[in-house]
């Protein structure tokens, strides 16, 4: 899926290709990413991504591996 989105975007997926995504009500990677984006002390998209990986149970347990990709490290730019 990430390869189908233009490179000029920061692309995030809740799991790697050929893996089944795991989530439950109130425990999805996308929800944790959004909530992390809004937290104090989160300054970049990468910060929000890393925080979400710690909060999402299945990511923290290593059952899924979220992925973030960008063209030139744009995930490290400040959140607007």
DSSP file (Angstrom, degrees, kcal/mol; ACC not computed):
  #  RESIDUE AA STRUCTURE BP1 BP2  ACC     N-H-->O    O-->H-N    N-H-->O    O-->H-N    TCO  KAPPA ALPHA  PHI   PSI    X-CA   Y-CA   Z-CA
    1    1 A X    >         0   0    0      0, 0.0     3,-1.4     0, 0.0     4,-0.5   0.000 360.0 360.0 360.0 -42.8    0.0    0.0    0.0
    2    2 A X  G >   +     0   0    0      1,-0.3     3,-0.9     2,-0.2    67,-0.0   0.838 360.0  58.3 -61.5 -31.8    2.8    2.5    0.9
    3    3 A X  G 3  S+     0   0    0      1,-0.2    -1,-0.3     4,-0.0     4,-0.1   0.668  99.2  59.2 -73.0 -15.4    4.4    2.0   -2.5
    4    4 A X  G <  S+     0   0    0     -3,-1.4     2,-0.4     2,-0.1    -1,-0.2   0.582  90.1  82.9 -88.9 -10.6    1.2    3.1   -4.2
    5    5 A X  S <  S-     0   0    0     -3,-0.9     6,-0.1    -4,-0.5     4,-0.1  -0.774  95.5 -96.3 -96.3 138.9    1.1    6.5   -2.6
    6    6 A X    >   -     0   0    0     -2,-0.4     3,-1.6     1,-0.1    -1,-0.1  -0.171  28.7-123.9 -54.9 142.4    3.3    9.3   -4.1
    7    7 A X  T 3  S+     0   0    0      1,-0.3    64,-0.8    -4,-0.1    -1,-0.1   0.682 102.1  75.8 -63.7 -20.3    6.7    9.7   -2.5
    8    8 A X  T 3  S+     0   0    0     62,-0.1     2,-0.3    63,-0.1    -1,-0.3   0.551  88.3  74.7 -74.0  -2.4    6.1   13.4   -1.7
    9    9 A X  S <  S-     0   0    0     -3,-1.6     2,-0.6    -4,-0.1    62,-0.2  -0.775  89.2-115.8-103.3 151.4    3.8   12.3    1.2
   10   10 A X        -     0   0    0     -2,-0.3     2,-0.4    60,-0.1    60,-0.2  -0.794  40.2-154.9 -80.2 124.9    4.8   10.9    4.6
   11   11 A X  E     -A   69   0A   0     58,-3.3    58,-2.7    -2,-0.6     2,-0.4  -0.883  15.3-177.4-112.9 134.5    3.3    7.4    4.4
   12   12 A X  E     -A   68   0A   0     -2,-0.4     2,-0.3    56,-0.2    56,-0.2  -0.991   3.9-178.1-132.6 136.1    2.4    5.4    7.5
   13   13 A X  E     -A   67   0A   0     54,-2.4    54,-2.4    -2,-0.4     3,-0.0  -0.977  30.8-132.2-131.1 147.5    1.0    1.9    7.7
   14   14 A X  S    S+     0   0    0     -2,-0.3     2,-0.3    52,-0.2     8,-0.2   0.605  89.5   7.7 -74.0 -12.2   -0.1   -0.1   10.8
   15   15 A X  S    S-     0   0    0     49,-0.1    52,-0.2    52,-0.1    51,-0.2  -0.976  86.2 -86.4-159.3 167.9    1.9   -3.1    9.7
   16   16 A X    >   -     0   0    0     -2,-0.3     3,-1.5     1,-0.2    49,-0.1  -0.315  58.6 -77.4 -76.9 161.8    4.3   -4.4    7.1
   17   17 A X  T 3  S+     0   0    0      1,-0.3    -1,-0.2    -2,-0.1     3,-0.1  -0.267 118.4  21.3 -56.8 143.3    3.3   -5.8    3.7
   18   18 A X  T 3  S+     0   0    0      1,-0.2     2,-0.4    -3,-0.1    -1,-0.3   0.649 102.9 110.2  68.2  17.7    2.0   -9.4    3.8
   19   19 A X  S <  S-     0   0    0     -3,-1.5     2,-0.5    46,-0.1    -1,-0.2  -0.928  71.2-119.1-119.0 148.3    1.1   -9.0    7.5
   20   20 A X        -     0   0    0     -2,-0.4     2,-0.2    -3,-0.1    -4,-0.1  -0.722  28.7-127.3 -84.6 129.9   -2.3   -8.9    9.0
   21   21 A X        -     0   0    0     -2,-0.5     2,-0.5    -6,-0.1    -6,-0.1  -0.530  21.7-150.2 -74.5 143.6   -3.0   -5.7   10.9
   22   22 A X        +     0   0    0     -8,-0.2     2,-0.3    -2,-0.2     7,-0.3  -0.965  29.5 140.8-120.1 130.4   -4.3   -6.1   14.4
   23   23 A X        -     0   0    0     -2,-0.5     2,-0.3     5,-0.1     5,-0.2  -0.984  23.0-166.9-158.9 158.0   -6.6   -3.7   16.2
   24   24 A X  B >   -B   27   0B   0      3,-1.0     3,-2.6    -2,-0.3     2,-0.1  -0.842  53.1 -59.8-134.6 174.0   -9.6   -3.7   18.6
   25   25 A X  T 3  S+     0   0    0      1,-0.3    -2,-0.0    -2,-0.3     0, 0.0  -0.412 128.5   5.5 -58.6 128.0  -12.0   -1.0   19.6
   26   26 A X  T 3  S+     0   0    0     -2,-0.1    -1,-0.3     1,-0.0    -3,-0.0   0.586 121.0  79.9  70.2  13.7   -9.9    1.7   21.2
   27   27 A X  B <   +B   24   0B   0     -3,-2.6    -3,-1.0    29,-0.1     2,-0.3  -0.325  55.6 127.3-145.7  59.4   -6.6    0.0   20.3
   28   28 A X     >  -     0   0    0     -5,-0.2     4,-2.2     1,-0.1     5,-0.2  -0.874  61.8-127.2-112.1 149.9   -5.8    0.7   16.7
   29   29 A X  H  > S+     0   0    0     -2,-0.3     4,-2.6    -7,-0.3     5,-0.2   0.917 110.2  54.5 -61.1 -41.8   -2.5    2.0   15.5
   30   30 A X  H  > S+     0   0    0      1,-0.2     4,-2.4     2,-0.2    -1,-0.2   0.897 108.1  48.5 -59.3 -42.0   -4.3    4.8   13.6
   31   31 A X  H  > S+     0   0    0      2,-0.2     4,-2.7     1,-0.2     5,-0.2   0.929 112.7  47.7 -64.3 -45.2   -6.1    6.0   16.7
   32   32 A X  H  X S+     0   0    0     -4,-2.2     4,-2.3     1,-0.2    -2,-0.2   0.871 110.9  52.3 -64.9 -36.0   -2.9    5.9   18.8
   33   33 A X  H  X S+     0   0    0     -4,-2.6     4,-2.4    -5,-0.2    -2,-0.2   0.946 111.1  46.5 -63.5 -47.3   -1.1    7.9   16.1
   34   34 A X  H  X S+     0   0    0     -4,-2.4     4,-1.1     1,-0.2    -2,-0.2   0.936 114.3  47.0 -60.8 -47.1   -3.8   10.5   16.0
   35   35 A X  H  < S+     0   0    0     -4,-2.7     3,-0.3     1,-0.2    -1,-0.2   0.874 112.4  50.6 -63.9 -36.4   -3.9   10.8   19.8
   36   36 A X  H >< S+     0   0    0     -4,-2.3     3,-1.8     1,-0.2    -1,-0.2   0.886 102.4  60.7 -67.0 -38.6   -0.1   11.0   19.9
   37   37 A X  H 3< S+     0   0    0     -4,-2.4    -1,-0.2     1,-0.3    -2,-0.2   0.832 106.8  47.6 -54.7 -34.0   -0.1   13.7   17.2
   38   38 A X  T 3< S+     0   0    0     -4,-1.1    -1,-0.3    -3,-0.3    -2,-0.2   0.405  91.4 109.0 -91.6   1.2   -2.1   15.9   19.6
   39   39 A X  S X  S-     0   0    0     -3,-1.8     3,-1.3    -4,-0.2     2,-0.1  -0.471  75.3-105.9 -84.0 149.9    0.1   15.3   22.7
   40   40 A X  T 3  S+     0   0    0      1,-0.2     3,-0.1    -2,-0.2    -1,-0.1  -0.440 106.2  31.5 -64.5 144.1    2.4   17.8   24.4
   41   41 A X  T 3  S+     0   0    0      1,-0.2     2,-0.7    -2,-0.1    -1,-0.2   0.430  87.7 116.5  85.8  -1.2    6.1   17.1   23.7
   42   42 A X    <   +     0   0    0     -3,-1.3    -1,-0.2     1,-0.1    37,-0.1  -0.901  28.8 160.2-101.6 114.8    5.4   15.6   20.3
   43   43 A X        +     0   0    0     -2,-0.7    36,-3.0    -3,-0.1     2,-0.3   0.643  55.3  36.5-111.5 -20.0    7.1   17.8   17.7
   44   44 A X  B  > S-C   78   0C   0     34,-0.3     4,-2.0     1,-0.1    34,-0.2  -0.861  79.2-111.8-131.7 165.4    7.4   15.7   14.6
   45   45 A X  H  > S+     0   0    0     32,-0.8     4,-2.5    30,-0.4    31,-0.2   0.889 120.6  55.6 -61.6 -38.7    5.5   13.1   12.7
   46   46 A X  H  > S+     0   0    0     29,-2.7     4,-2.8     2,-0.2     5,-0.2   0.886 104.3  53.3 -61.9 -39.6    8.2   10.6   13.7
   47   47 A X  H  > S+     0   0    0     28,-0.3     4,-2.4     2,-0.2    -1,-0.2   0.937 111.1  45.8 -59.0 -47.0    7.6   11.5   17.4
   48   48 A X  H  X S+     0   0    0     -4,-2.0     4,-2.4     1,-0.2    -2,-0.2   0.897 112.7  51.2 -63.5 -40.6    3.9   10.8   17.0
   49   49 A X  H  X S+     0   0    0     -4,-2.5     4,-2.0     2,-0.2    -2,-0.2   0.932 111.9  45.8 -61.8 -48.1    4.7    7.5   15.2
   50   50 A X  H  X S+     0   0    0     -4,-2.8     4,-1.3     1,-0.2    -2,-0.2   0.890 113.1  49.8 -65.1 -39.6    7.1    6.3   17.8
   51   51 A X  H  X S+     0   0    0     -4,-2.4     4,-1.7    -5,-0.2     3,-0.3   0.913 109.5  51.9 -65.1 -41.8    4.8    7.2   20.7
   52   52 A X  H  X S+     0   0    0     -4,-2.4     4,-2.9     1,-0.2    -2,-0.2   0.883 104.4  57.1 -62.2 -38.5    1.9    5.4   18.9
   53   53 A X  H  < S+     0   0    0     -4,-2.0    -1,-0.2     1,-0.2    -2,-0.2   0.854 109.1  46.3 -61.1 -33.8    4.1    2.3   18.6
   54   54 A X  H  < S+     0   0    0     -4,-1.3    -1,-0.2    -3,-0.3    -2,-0.2   0.818 116.9  43.3 -76.4 -31.5    4.5    2.2   22.4
   55   55 A X  H  < S+     0   0    0     -4,-1.7     2,-0.6    -5,-0.1    -2,-0.2   0.822  93.0  85.7 -85.0 -33.7    0.8    2.8   23.1
   56   56 A X  S >X S-     0   0    0     -4,-2.9     4,-2.9    -5,-0.2     3,-0.6  -0.598  74.0-146.3 -73.8 115.3   -0.6    0.4   20.5
   57   57 A X  H 3> S+     0   0    0     -2,-0.6     4,-2.2     1,-0.3     6,-0.2   0.880  94.3  48.8 -51.7 -49.2   -0.7   -3.0   22.3
   58   58 A X  H 34>S+     0   0    0      1,-0.2     5,-2.1   -31,-0.2     6,-1.4   0.825 114.5  46.1 -67.1 -31.4    0.0   -5.2   19.3
   59   59 A X  H X45S+     0   0    0     -3,-0.6     3,-1.2     4,-0.2    -1,-0.2   0.922 111.9  50.6 -72.7 -45.8    2.9   -2.9   18.2
   60   60 A X  H 3<5S+     0   0    0     -4,-2.9    -2,-0.2     1,-0.3    -1,-0.2   0.851 111.2  49.3 -60.7 -34.9    4.4   -2.8   21.7
   61   61 A X  T 3<5S-     0   0    0     -4,-2.2    -1,-0.3    -5,-0.3    -2,-0.2   0.566 114.6-118.2 -80.4  -9.2    4.2   -6.6   21.9
   62   62 A X  T < 5S+     0   0    0     -3,-1.2    -3,-0.2    -4,-0.3    -2,-0.1   0.638  79.7 124.2  81.0  14.5    5.9   -7.0   18.5
   63   63 A X  S   <S+     0   0    0     -5,-2.1     2,-0.3    -6,-0.2    -4,-0.2   0.761  80.3  21.9 -79.0 -24.7    2.9   -8.7   17.0
   64   64 A X  S    S-     0   0    0     -6,-1.4     2,-0.5   -49,-0.1    -2,-0.2  -0.953  71.6-144.1-134.8 157.5    2.8   -6.1   14.2
   65   65 A X        -     0   0    0     -2,-0.3   -49,-0.1    -3,-0.1    -6,-0.1  -0.881  16.0-148.1-126.2  99.1    5.4   -3.7   12.9
   66   66 A X        -     0   0    0     -2,-0.5     2,-0.4   -51,-0.2   -52,-0.2  -0.258  15.0-147.2 -61.8 153.9    4.2   -0.3   11.8
   67   67 A X  E     -A   13   0A   0    -54,-2.4   -54,-2.4   -52,-0.2     2,-0.4  -0.969  14.9-172.0-129.5 139.6    6.0    1.4    8.9
   68   68 A X  E     +A   12   0A   0     -2,-0.4     2,-0.3   -56,-0.2   -56,-0.2  -0.999  11.5 175.6-129.6 134.8    6.8    5.0    8.2
   69   69 A X  E     +A   11   0A   0    -58,-2.7   -58,-3.3    -2,-0.4     2,-0.3  -0.993   5.5 164.0-138.3 144.6    8.3    6.2    4.9
   70   70 A X        -     0   0    0     -2,-0.3     3,-0.3   -60,-0.2   -60,-0.1  -0.971  40.6-116.0-152.3 164.6    9.1    9.5    3.4
   71   71 A X  S    S+     0   0    0    -64,-0.8    -1,-0.1    -2,-0.3   -63,-0.1   0.957 104.4   5.7 -70.1 -53.2   11.2   10.8    0.5
   72   72 A X  S    S-     0   0    0    -64,-0.0    -1,-0.2     0, 0.0   -64,-0.0  -0.211 118.6 -74.8-130.2  43.2   13.8   12.9    2.3
   73   73 A X  S >  S+     0   0    0     -3,-0.3     3,-2.3     1,-0.1     4,-0.1   0.760  76.1 152.7  73.1  24.3   13.3   12.4    6.0
   74   74 A X  G >   +     0   0    0      1,-0.3     3,-1.8     2,-0.2   -29,-0.3   0.709  60.3  75.2 -61.8 -18.6   10.2   14.6    6.0
   75   75 A X  G 3  S+     0   0    0      1,-0.3   -29,-2.7   -30,-0.1   -30,-0.4   0.672  91.4  58.3 -67.1 -12.7    8.8   12.7    9.0
   76   76 A X  G <  S+     0   0    0     -3,-2.3    -1,-0.3   -31,-0.2    -2,-0.2   0.431  82.7 105.8 -94.5  -0.6   11.4   14.6   11.1
   77   77 A X  S <  S-     0   0    0     -3,-1.8   -32,-0.8    -4,-0.1   -31,-0.2  -0.458  85.3 -89.0 -75.2 153.0   10.0   18.0   10.1
   78   78 A X  B     -C   44   0C   0    -34,-0.2     2,-0.3    -2,-0.1   -34,-0.3  -0.289  43.7-106.3 -60.9 144.0    8.1   19.9   12.8
   79   79 A X              0   0    0    -36,-3.0    -1,-0.1     1,-0.1    -4,-0.0  -0.563 360.0 360.0 -69.4 131.3    4.3   19.3   12.9
   80   80 A X              0   0    0     -2,-0.3    -1,-0.1    -3,-0.1    -2,-0.1   0.516 360.0 360.0 -69.4 360.0    2.6   22.3   11.5
